[in-house]
């Protein structure tokens, strides 16, 4: 987590977690007296992808580089949008259907900056951080795939597929 002013940052190791993520707990600690807007993005594991039934996901990461990159992304977003808080956590290991795979929280004076920064952070993490996703399907097969469907647009240019 990156915080402005005198608030202590969360340890970088918390950017990746083998344990279940806690969106409510993270949000409870993501408030700042100068922030009028707090945005939470929670990426959830769904039960299907591209028409195939998904049983669970498995994430692997090259931890030293992923931690470094996530920290840099948070710092860049904090500077660019004047954030008071920028936080991101990504799961590693097995993640079940309905579980949280990634969380991004941003807090700023106004909502436009909090939303824009949040989208920037999640898109950069998905595209750039060395975190890999393996989808395990209900039929017993699995496939390593991209961590992001951001470029697969479905009709509405403001929406991503997936």
Buried (B, 14 or more C-beta within 10 A) or exposed (E): BBBBEEBEBBEEEBBBBEEEBBBEEBBEBBEBEEBEBBBBBBBEBEEEBEEEEBBBBBBBBEBEEBBBBBBEBBEBBBEEBBBBBBBBBBBBEEBEBEBBBBBBBBBBBEEEBBBBBBBBBBBBBBEBBBBBBBBBBEEEEBEEBEBBBBEEEEEEEEEBEE
